[in-house]
Amino acid sequence: MTDTAGVYATDPLMQKVQIGVHTEHFIMRDPVGKHLLEKAKQSREDALERLAGVDPTNAKLVAALQYEARIPELFLHWLDEALANAEAAEEQIRAEDLAAQHYGDRVYSI
């Protein structure tokens, strides 16, 4: 994986940041991503609404509707996870940079 500048291609933290950037673009700006995001939200909501009205003793239908709601929920979870991992990686990079600046400025005498 390479980032837009071709730098940090092997840095796992930068890879997570880049995945987050691409994920955000996908769900916020890409027409296909926006469509899939809305479709997943609507599919999950529809399945949960149908589940609320089903006879609770109808185990097969309850299970089918739970499964139907779970698939788009997983998709949404994966998107959220990519964004959260990117945010955590950015925070770690900032902390490492700050520590390097802080400790790099000190003069140690032995």
N, C-alpha and C positions, 0 to 999 in steps of 0.2 A: 504494500500500500504506500502511496506517496501523497504528501500534502501538496497544496497549490504551488509552493515554492520549490518542491523537490527536496526539501530539507527534513531531517528527522524521520526519514522513512522507516528506520528500524527501531525508533524509540517507542516503546509500548504506550507511554503516557500520551505522546503526540498522536499516535494512532487512534487512541480513544477520543482525543479532542477532535480529530478529523472526522471520525465516525459521527460524533455529535453534531458537528457543523453540517455534514451531509444529511443527517437525519432531520435537523431543524429545517434545512432548505426543502427537503422532501415533503414535510408536512405543512410548511408555511407558504411555500412559493411554487412548488411543482404541481401542475394541475392533476397529474395522476396520484401523487401523494395526498393532495387535499381531498380528492375524490375517495380514495381508499380509506382515509381517516374517517370521513363522514359516513361512508358505507359501513365501516366496522362499528362505529358508535350507534348508528341506526339499527343495524342487525342485532346487536346486543340488546338494545332497548326493546325492540320488537319481540325478541325471544322471552325477555323477562316479563313483558306485559302479558304475553300468551301464557306464560308459566303461572302468573298470578291468578289467572282465571280457570286453570285446569283442576280437575278433580284430584285431590292429593292421594287418593287410593289408586290412581292409574299410574303405577310405577314406571311402565314403559314410556308413557308420554312425558312424565316428569323428567325422567332421565334423558330423553331425546331433547327436550327443550333446554335442560341444563347444559347439555353438550353443545347445542346450537348457540347458547349464550357464551360459552367458554371459549370457543374458537376466536371470535373477534376480540374477546377480552385478552387473550394471549398476544394477539397482534398489537393491541394498544399497550400492553405491558412491555413488550420488546422495544417499542419506540420510547416509552418512558425510561426504560432501563438504559438505553443507549444515551439518552440525554443526561441522565443522572450520572452515569459513568464518566461522561465527558466533563461534566461540572466538577466531579471529584478529582479527575486528572488535572484539570486547570488549577484547582486549589492546591494540589500537591506541587505542581510546577511552580506556582507563585511562592509557596512556602520554601521550596528548595532554592529558588532564586533569591529570596529575601535572606535566607540563612547564609548563602554564599556571599552576598553583599555584606552582610553584617560581620561575618567571621573573616571575610577577605580584607576588610578594612582594619582589622586589629593587627597590631605589631606585637609579636610574642618574643620575649627574650628568655634565654635559657641561662 
